[in-house]
């Protein structure tokens, strides 16, 4: 009977740790659903991330629709850089539903093909 206070103290500490872990789990689930759920899931109002291509550790290319403008952005640990502004036609390629065949049965453009066209313009 002399050990009861120590046992209750340990059980109380375990209950508090368990409550903190359960609270953290439910908070991260709530935050993931209500706060955008990550960079690629950003679709709110006038700003949409249409596509993301990872280039390396902490480096990525992003196709973003900002209002009626389509932008190609480079993202790294140093920040975000505007690489090019896409035409409406080029930007709408990312908004179309993804399917292996385009509307006329031809292959729909992919990221690599669109990047090649951008290089040819320069």
RONUTI-690278 format. One line per field, with one value per residue (C-alpha): residue number from 1; residue in three letters; z, y, x. Coordinates in nm, 4 decimals. Example, Ala and Ser with C-alpha at 12.3 -4.5 7.8 and 13.67 -1.06 7.14 Angstrom:
// RONUTI-690278
num <- [1, 2]
residuo <- [ALA, SER]
up <- [0.7800, 0.7140]
north <- [-0.4500, -0.1060]
east <- [1.2300, 1.3670]
// end
This chain:
// RONUTI-690278
num <- [1, 2, 3, 4, 5, 6, 7, 8, 9, 10, 11, 12, 13, 14, 15, 16, 17, 18, 19, 20, 21, 22, 23, 24, 25, 26, 27, 28, 29, 30, 31, 32, 33, 34, 35, 36, 37, 38, 39, 40, 41, 42, 43, 44, 45, 46, 47, 48, 49, 50, 51, 52, 53, 54, 55, 56, 57, 58, 59, 60, 61, 62, 63, 64, 65, 66, 67, 68, 69, 70, 71, 72, 73, 74, 75, 76, 77, 78, 79, 80, 81, 82, 83, 84, 85, 86, 87, 88, 89, 90, 91, 92, 93, 94, 95, 96, 97, 98, 99, 100, 101, 102, 103, 104, 105, 106, 107, 108, 109, 110, 111, 112, 113, 114, 115, 116, 117, 118, 119, 120, 121, 122]
residuo <- [UNK, UNK, UNK, UNK, UNK, UNK, UNK, UNK, UNK, UNK, UNK, UNK, UNK, UNK, UNK, UNK, UNK, UNK, UNK, UNK, UNK, UNK, UNK, UNK, UNK, UNK, UNK, UNK, UNK, UNK, UNK, UNK, UNK, UNK, UNK, UNK, UNK, UNK, UNK, UNK, UNK, UNK, UNK, UNK, UNK, UNK, UNK, UNK, UNK, UNK, UNK, UNK, UNK, UNK, UNK, UNK, UNK, UNK, UNK, UNK, UNK, UNK, UNK, UNK, UNK, UNK, UNK, UNK, UNK, UNK, UNK, UNK, UNK, UNK, UNK, UNK, UNK, UNK, UNK, UNK, UNK, UNK, UNK, UNK, UNK, UNK, UNK, UNK, UNK, UNK, UNK, UNK, UNK, UNK, UNK, UNK, UNK, UNK, UNK, UNK, UNK, UNK, UNK, UNK, UNK, UNK, UNK, UNK, UNK, UNK, UNK, UNK, UNK, UNK, UNK, UNK, UNK, UNK, UNK, UNK, UNK, UNK]
up <- [0.0000, 0.0348, -0.3434, -0.4432, -0.4643, -0.6924, -0.9126, -0.9422, -1.0252, -1.3088, -1.4408, -1.4346, -1.6264, -1.8878, -1.9235, -1.9831, -2.2446, -2.4179, -2.4192, -2.5745, -2.8482, -2.9295, -2.9335, -3.1686, -3.4018, -3.4274, -3.4638, -3.7558, -3.9274, -3.8808, -3.9955, -4.3063, -4.4108, -4.3184, -4.3977, -4.7537, -4.6985, -4.8579, -5.1470, -5.4321, -5.2748, -5.2716, -5.4505, -5.2909, -5.4523, -5.7312, -5.6718, -5.7882, -5.8110, -6.1279, -6.1384, -5.9487, -6.0680, -5.8148, -5.9424, -5.6376, -5.2651, -5.1820, -5.5503, -5.7724, -6.0776, -6.0277, -6.2749, -6.1000, -6.2078, -6.0480, -6.1554, -6.5363, -6.5595, -6.5796, -6.4280, -6.4304, -6.0965, -5.9578, -5.5880, -5.3724, -5.0217, -5.1420, -5.2372, -5.5320, -5.8723, -6.1735, -6.4662, -6.7337, -6.7874, -6.9929, -7.2626, -7.1973, -7.4386, -7.2594, -6.9167, -7.0086, -7.0951, -6.7217, -6.6386, -6.8822, -6.7350, -6.7479, -7.0038, -7.2210, -7.5379, -7.6225, -7.7644, -8.1252, -8.0271, -8.0285, -7.7316, -7.4824, -7.4105, -7.1085, -6.8874, -7.0790, -7.4165, -7.2861, -7.1325, -7.4711, -7.6398, -7.3826, -7.4505, -7.8264, -7.7770, -7.6159]
north <- [0.0000, 0.2278, 0.2289, 0.3546, 0.7240, 0.6411, 0.4110, 0.6740, 0.9369, 0.7238, 0.6409, 1.0093, 1.0998, 0.8305, 0.9593, 1.3153, 1.1998, 0.9955, 1.2944, 1.5163, 1.2603, 1.2108, 1.5888, 1.6381, 1.3674, 1.5216, 1.8742, 1.7759, 1.6018, 1.9117, 2.1454, 1.9343, 1.9492, 2.3099, 2.4877, 2.3755, 2.0379, 2.1294, 2.3306, 2.1281, 2.1254, 2.5045, 2.5938, 2.8962, 3.2011, 3.3479, 3.1424, 2.7814, 2.5594, 2.3604, 2.1445, 2.0848, 1.9104, 1.8361, 1.9097, 1.8145, 1.8591, 2.1699, 2.2724, 2.2599, 2.4083, 2.5274, 2.6195, 2.8673, 3.0358, 3.3797, 3.5314, 3.5106, 3.4843, 3.1642, 3.1689, 2.9302, 2.9671, 2.8231, 2.7411, 2.6783, 2.7462, 3.0909, 3.1825, 3.1832, 3.3183, 3.4022, 3.2091, 3.2858, 3.4029, 3.1472, 3.2301, 3.1503, 2.8547, 2.7091, 2.7619, 2.6026, 2.2800, 2.2281, 2.2986, 2.0455, 1.7073, 1.4702, 1.1960, 0.9981, 1.1197, 1.4784, 1.5884, 1.4956, 1.1644, 1.3022, 1.2834, 1.5676, 1.7843, 1.6928, 1.9012, 1.8174, 1.9099, 2.2406, 2.3230, 2.2508, 2.4928, 2.7607, 2.7179, 2.7481, 3.0822, 3.2400]
east <- [0.0000, 0.2985, 0.3611, 0.0126, 0.1094, 0.4021, 0.1907, -0.0838, 0.1770, 0.3213, -0.0271, -0.1196, 0.1959, 0.1229, -0.2352, -0.1103, 0.1435, -0.1276, -0.3645, -0.0960, -0.0250, -0.3946, -0.4467, -0.1515, -0.2835, -0.6301, -0.4913, -0.2668, -0.5605, -0.7751, -0.4969, -0.4310, -0.7949, -0.8720, -0.5474, -0.4799, -0.3179, 0.0147, 0.1512, 0.0069, -0.3401, -0.3554, -0.6794, -0.8343, -0.9844, -0.7738, -0.4568, -0.4169, -0.1090, -0.1808, 0.1333, 0.4555, 0.7718, 1.0455, 1.3951, 1.5950, 1.6042, 1.3968, 1.3805, 1.0725, 0.9053, 0.5482, 0.2776, 0.0491, -0.2712, -0.3032, -0.6320, -0.6250, -0.2431, -0.0396, 0.3088, 0.6030, 0.7805, 1.1010, 1.0955, 1.4026, 1.5255, 1.6379, 1.2796, 1.0410, 1.1471, 0.9317, 1.0797, 0.8201, 0.4665, 0.2779, 0.0261, -0.3380, -0.3144, -0.0102, -0.1653, -0.4948, -0.3109, -0.2622, -0.6267, -0.7705, -0.8634, -0.5686, -0.6240, -0.3837, -0.5558, -0.6452, -0.9829, -0.8908, -0.7312, -0.3766, -0.1440, -0.2002, 0.1084, 0.3148, 0.5401, 0.8574, 0.7031, 0.5733, 0.9123, 1.0743, 0.8319, 0.9156, 1.2893, 1.2315, 1.0549, 1.3617]
// end
